[in-house]
Amino acid sequence: MGTTYPLTPSAGIKVRWVGTTDFMVLYRFMKLWLEDRGYVDNDHKLEKKYVERRTGDTRLLEIAWVASHQVSEYYKFNFRITFLVVGMKDVEGEVGDVKRKLDKGDFEIRIASEVEITDDEWKKFSLLKKIYFNVVARKRLGAYKREVYIKTYQFQDAIKEFFSLRRL
């Protein structure tokens, strides 16, 4: 574990949707978005928590994801995504001319991101490599922070677009 530089508030930035959508399609869409950008690989499990509570015909879901992308031997980008779905019910709706099973509820998604300096490795280096790290590699921190910040809001925009395009 190294030094982390958070780019969002600790609770993350929020997307909230009260309405009808296909939750499994949203789930896959978000996972593919992260996979396409190198944040998910086969070695690490994305889903860290999955809790489902049922009360009659409604469900409450709590899901937590952790996605990371190792950029170099010094830098790692991290995303923490949490889903909270309250009062989710199965409903039938029409998409085009086709009737489909959809999910109605209160959907809240929070996205937190950070840049992590994996400085455990460089502490073992010689004096010259430490100087390189402190002078050259640390200068990249600002550029990496901008890159992850932009990706965080692009991810949020993609989720918002998903909901607005599929509004019923």
N, C-alpha and C positions, 0 to 999 in steps of 0.2 A: 504494500500500500504506500502510496506516495502523497505528495501535496496536491490538494484539489483546489480548483478555482471555479466556484459556482457561477453560472451565467443566468440563472433564473432565481426567483425567490425560492426558499427552501421547500415550500409546498408545491412549487411548479406553476406553470401557466395553465389556464383552464379552458376547456371547450365543454360547453353544456348544451344539451339538446333534450327537450321534452317533446316527445312525439313518437312517430312510428318509423322504424327502420329495420333492416335485416342485420341483426347484431353479428351473426357469423361472417357475413360478407365484410362488415366493417373490421372485424377482428383480423381476418385474412389480409385485407387491404393494408392495414397498419403494419402487420408483420412483413408483408412483401415490400413495403416502402422502406422499412429498416434493413431488410436483407439486400435490397438493390443498392443501398449505400454502404454496405459492408459492416453493419452493426450487429448482425446475427450470423453465426457460423454453426456448423454441425457439432463442434466441440463443447459449446456452452448452451445450456437451456435458457431460453428467453423468459419463460414464465417462472417466477419465484414464489408466487402465491396465487391460489385459486380457492375462493370460498363461495359456496352457493347455499343460500338459505331459502327454504320454501315455506310459504304460508298460504294455504289454500291453492289458488291458481296463480298467485304472484310469486315472483322470485326476487331476491336481492343478491347481486353479484359483487364481489370484491376481488379484483385481479391486480397483481403487481408484476411488472416486467422490469428487467435490467438488461440493457443492451450496451455493448462496448465495441470500440474500434481502436485497435492499436495502430497508431499512425507511424511511429518510429520506436526505437528502443527507449526513448525518453518520454514520449507523449502518448496519451490514451484519451479518447473521447468517450464520455459516459452519458447515457440517457436512462432516466427512471420514469416509467410510465405507470400510472395507476388508473384503474377503471373503477367507478362506483356506479352501479346500475340499480336503481330503486324502483320497486313496483313494476317490474317487467312482466308483461302478460303476452301470451300468444294471441295474435289477432289475424284475421284474414283481410288482405287488402289487394287492390288491383294495381299492377304495374303494367302499364300499357293496356292490353286487352286480356292479360293473364292474371288469374287469381293465384296469390301466393301466401304462404304462411310468413308473417312478419312479427316483429317484436315491438310492443308499445311500452314506454316507460320514461323514466328520468335518467338520462345518460350523462355522466360527468367523467371527463378524461383529463388527467393532469400530467403535464410533461415537465420534468426537471432535467437540466443538463449541466455538465461541468467538463472542464479540461483537467486531466490529472497528469502531473509530472511523476513518472515512475522513477524516482530518484534513488531507490534502493540499489539499483545496479551501478549507477555512476559513483556511489560512495566507495566502491571497491577499486575504482580506476586510479591510474597514476596521476601525478600532479598536472601533467599536460592535458590529459583528458578532462580533468576537473576544470581547468581553465577554459578549455573549449566549451564545456557544458555551460559554465557560468557566463561566458562572454557571447558565444554564438547561439547555442541552442536555446537559451532563455529568451533571446530576442524574438524567436519564432512564437513565443507564447502569445503575444498580442495578435498575430495573424491567425493562430489557431483558435483563440477565443472568439474572434470575429467570425471565423468559418463555422464553428459550432453554434454560435448565436444565430446566425442566418439559417442554418439547417433546422434549428429548433423551431423557429417561426415558420419555416417552409413546411415542416411536419404539421404544425398547428393549422396552417392554412389548408393543407391537403385534407385534414380531418373535417374542417369547416366546410370545405367544398363538397366532400362526401355527403355530409348531412344536407346541405342546401340542394344538391342535385337529386337527392332521393327523398325530398320532402313530399309527403302524401297528404 
